[in-house]
Amino acid sequence: MASTATATAAAAEGAAANPTPTPAPVNSSLYVGDLDRDVTEAQLFELFSQIGPVGSIRVCRDAVTRRSLGYAYVNYNSALDTSAAERALETLNYTPINGKPIRIMWSHRDPSFRKSGVGNIFIKNLDKSIDNKALHDTFSAFGKILSCKVATDANASSKGYGFVHFETEEAAQLAIAKVNGMMIEDKIVYVGPFLKRGDRPMSKEVYSNVYIKNLNTEVSEEELNKLVTEFGEVTSCVIMKDDKGNSKGFGFVNFKETEGASKCVEALQGKEHKGKTLYAGRAQKKTERQAMLKQKFDEVRQERIAKYQGMNLYVKNLADEVDDDLLRSEFTAFGTITSAKVMRDDKGKSKGFGFVCYSSHEEATRSVTEMNGKMVKGKPLYVALAQRKEVRKAQLEQQLAQRMAMQPRQPGPMGPGMPFGAPMQFFASGPGGMPQQRPSGPYPGMMAPVPGPRAMAAAARRAMMFGPQPGYGPAGYPGPGMMGPGPNRGGRGRGGRGFAPPMPPPEMAQGFQQGGFQGRGRGRGGRGQGRPAPPAGP
């Protein structure tokens, strides 16, 4: 407790020594961070409306998934209450919502102020028990704090360091002078100015092999060796050459001591030599160099994606005569356009789509609403928020899966649940109730097929030749009795069932071979079974 009292006394002393007055807020817009993913606008309205009249609340969400990004903006109606936002910042800061304390600060539309680093300090070696509110209470005596945050891991546990952003640089310097090296919660803390990652001093690398490129092709290995010998003892020096023995413009120098390699890099990096600017650095393996370049490219790409998320539009179905200037002129009525480009192939021909980037989310949203479906050069435009390829692919796959799940299952042609092409089954009262195969003949009660015109004409000719026959109708075509199994049943050819021709009258039976004759079936290649020939005599 004595350590905390010491820090508080130092803070009070710094407050008395700080003559800079705190300026009044210039707006009524608040930034609310560290939100739980499930916090909605209704919950924020219920909390902030207790302080004063709320003008608007917006929880920022992902443009594709619509999930909360963990922060929101609250605007008070300054015409009704000019100090509502300031009271909310003082009373509601670090109030827990859904079990997670929120972090409130003034909303600054100009990003250059946040990125300048002015008034921003870094504190490390913090005790695990110190949270955002405790850190804010410790440093608030030195000046007005714009933002205060303790870094935490995935389990919301402190990482032992944090950041405090003061409104003025004088307050930040005063906090560094008074708190740096002091003991807070039985730990001596370090307080210093915040430095960007690129401005921080790099840890000293230990290496002895140096890579030098952009050499003049006339430089020989002897000249290079003479150039680097002054930095230390050289064990090897080589310039890479092609198949014809010409220099490739780069080489490697290996020093005996690491100090010599470091001096060589510091002295030759950016130095002019025979009309060319040299590059000198630690020699890396190809895989290591590719990994480093890929990491840098991914960082730049992710930063660009995060910067223009929700502001970049994808426009397709463009006419061939639409160029960058025409595309910009069509969309410029909805806001400030930072870039407009029509994509083209290697031959300079338009691919039919392009991109338009606005300076704010509101302008992009209004442009999508107004321009989607608008006719330009005789073609309706399709306008939507631009998406990364992997995000768009995942979204389409999800939509396809949902569409397939909503479609009802279509029954097969042979009945519900049966595979296509399977034989027809039915459940009869057989042993065990097992499904029985369809019998070869027609089902009981099935109607006889009605012959077509050709069959009726052929049956009439047979009736004229042979007369009426038993089992045949008056017109000479087979009657109902011919459908069942019997001697008049035709052969089963590949294309169907055939019928045997009727027997001739006894007087015309002469000449038929004893034992019957072969009847031609109606099926393709099938042969019917003829009935036995009658006796020749009476």
PyMOL commands that set and color helices and strands:
alter all, ss='L'
color gray80, all
select helices_A, chain A and resi 2-17+41-48+84-91+111-115+132-142+169-179+197-199+221-231+258-268+286-307+324-334+361-371+389-406+431-433+453-466+480-483+506-508
alter helices_A, ss='H'
color red, helices_A
select strands_A, chain A and resi 29-33+54-61+68-76+96-97+100-101+103-106+120-124+145-152+158-166+183-184+187-188+190-193+209-213+234-241+247-255+272-273+276-277+279-282+312-316+337-344+350-358+375-376+379-380+382-385+425-427+435-437+489-493+496-499+519-520+527-528
alter strands_A, ss='S'
color yellow, strands_A
deselect
rebuild
show_as cartoon
